[in-house]
Amino acid sequence: MSAVLRPGDAEEVARIVRDTARRAATRTHSPLHPVSTGLNWGLGSGSPVEDGATVLDLSRLDRVRTLDPRAGFAVVEPGVTQGALAARLVGSERTLNLTGASQQTSVLGNLLERGVGLRRSRAEDLAGLELVLADGTFTRCGWWPDDRSGTVQPHGRGPSLNHVFTQSAMAVATAAVVRLLPRPEEVRVLPLTFAASELPAAVDTLRSWTAQHLIPATTKVYNPVAARTYGVADRCLVHICLTGDAGLVAAQARLVAENAGRHGSPFAPGPPYAADGHVHRAYAGLPDPDDTLFLRKTGCCARCLDTARGLLMFLPVIPFRGSAVARASELITAALRGRTAAPGVTMNVLDADTIDHVVTLGFPPRDAQAVADAHRTLDRLHETFAAEGHLPYRPDIDHPLPRPRGLLHERLRQALDPHGVFARGRF
Ligand SMILES: Cc1cc2nc3c(=O)[nH]c(=O)nc-3n(C[C@H](O)[C@H](O)[C@H](O)COP(=O)(O)OP(=O)(O)OC[C@H]3O[C@@H](n4cnc5c(N)ncnc54)[C@H](O)[C@@H]3O)c2cc1C
């Protein structure tokens, strides 16, 4: 068990870091592991990589400090959940790029993970960070509203530093400037289905549609296990999200239907319930206080998931090619150990060349053998995918990236945190 500190504001965070830094100088400290809401399910939730760390739980820092829909940004603290920020934007000209996780998860925590949003990578939503460095001093990087430039520019001017602190463990973030999306006139999610045996052809077709801009690079493909969440049995499901001008969306939807209906196409139109109102609301960035989709996916609420369900995730990045995705599917099946059930797999198109996979291993958490089997399966997934050059874009606490990470990385770490005030992270 790790000790947990729950500061109430950014000043208290700085005091804790300064205190830890004093003790780090004499090597009598417990390194800090900052989390925002700590709901990083499947990758370790709020737990640190190594025992002995102190969890710095920032969920009480939950102020939306600034909201400017006209300029397109919000300044949020770590405890601001995606549901809370989405609720503040209702009726405005902007929306939040929601993820498929619970509405209770942190906007800032997911930005720092470079998570996957429904409309684009969360990394693209980050404009600026307020940080407490390892000596307890405050600093900022990226773009801030009180900079002289009134236009949101995520890279700021000069060296672009925001992403030194994403997938990093070199500072505590006490606030972030988050970019907001223009609210689209129309949001339409088209459900298509295909037989699992048609996976290579379906992926190649989606790749060609994406490369030619018939559809945006936000498509999700669900294997038959994951498709059950949306009421689809024994087939794979595709969600294609079209957004923008209503006429354009209608024309695009017609073209997609024409292409999907061509002779030899692997696709069939999905039933309307496979992309119902809740799915549309999520892509539109609308809040859902009932967390309906999350409940459907996991069978329980955000607060009970860690105790009620055993969950491990493997997140490899795969080339967006039918043959590569089919091979990934073979590797997943071959990795299953003992009684581990066939996993739900969600494939997220990231661009015309890349499709990440979310492989979710579920198991009963109080069955020791099932727990061991799931962990053996995860180990095997890491081994076999790595052997074919497919690495996860986010590792879990049992599979942190190896060190050292190269000269520049080590020099940055030495410069920013020479005494190890912050606990070893996963990256
Ligand atoms: C059903 C389901 C669906 C999901 N869908 C998605 C999805 O669509 N997209 C996606 O990306 N993920 C998804 N996830 C995974 C995960 O739940 C989310 O990524 C979630 O946002 C991460 O938890 P969090 O927001 O509480 O971040 P936290 O757990 O608070 O933070 C994540 C990590 O960031 C670092 N960190 C956090 N805050 C700070 C800080 N203030 N300063 C310094 N470092 C910090 C820490 O290393 C921490 O471990 C899903 C999970 C489930 C179970």
The ligand as a Gaussian input file, in Angstrom:
#p B3LYP/6-31G(d) Opt

LIG

0 1
 C      -14.174000       1.300000     -20.554000
 C      -12.937000       2.144000     -20.666000
 C      -12.798000       3.006000     -21.739000
 C      -11.644000       3.790000     -21.864000
 N      -11.559000       4.608000     -22.947000
 C      -10.455000       5.374000     -23.115000
 C      -10.344000       6.223000     -24.256000
 O      -11.247000       6.314000     -25.103000
 N       -9.216000       6.960000     -24.399000
 C       -8.211000       6.913000     -23.484000
 O       -7.207000       7.599000     -23.644000
 N       -8.287000       6.102000     -22.394000
 C       -9.381000       5.336000     -22.181000
 N       -9.461000       4.526000     -21.072000
 C       -8.313000       4.418000     -20.142000
 C       -8.305000       5.397000     -18.916000
 O       -9.382000       5.115000     -18.046000
 C       -8.297000       6.877000     -19.327000
 O       -7.163000       7.130000     -20.137000
 C       -8.298000       7.871000     -18.157000
 O       -8.518000       9.165000     -18.652000
 C       -6.986000       7.889000     -17.353000
 O       -7.255000       8.162000     -16.004000
 P       -7.300000       9.630000     -15.382000
 O       -7.942000      10.546000     -16.338000
 O       -7.873000       9.493000     -14.022000
 O       -5.758000      10.032000     -15.309000
 P       -4.773000       9.750000     -14.082000
 O       -4.831000       8.307000     -13.726000
 O       -4.985000      10.727000     -13.008000
 O       -3.393000      10.125000     -14.787000
 C       -2.768000       9.282000     -15.704000
 C       -1.253000       9.362000     -15.507000
 O       -0.785000      10.662000     -15.849000
 C        0.198000      11.122000     -14.913000
 N       -0.397000      12.287000     -14.229000
 C       -1.709000      12.475000     -14.007000
 N       -1.919000      13.663000     -13.456000
 C       -0.724000      14.238000     -13.305000
 C       -0.314000      15.506000     -12.835000
 N       -1.204000      16.387000     -12.410000
 N        1.003000      15.807000     -12.847000
 C        1.898000      14.917000     -13.314000
 N        1.561000      13.701000     -13.795000
 C        0.264000      13.360000     -13.788000
 C        0.474000       9.965000     -13.989000
 O        1.525000       9.214000     -14.527000
 C       -0.802000       9.154000     -14.045000
 O       -0.597000       7.801000     -13.803000
 C      -10.601000       3.703000     -20.896000
 C      -10.754000       2.833000     -19.821000
 C      -11.909000       2.064000     -19.704000
 C      -12.033000       1.125000     -18.536000

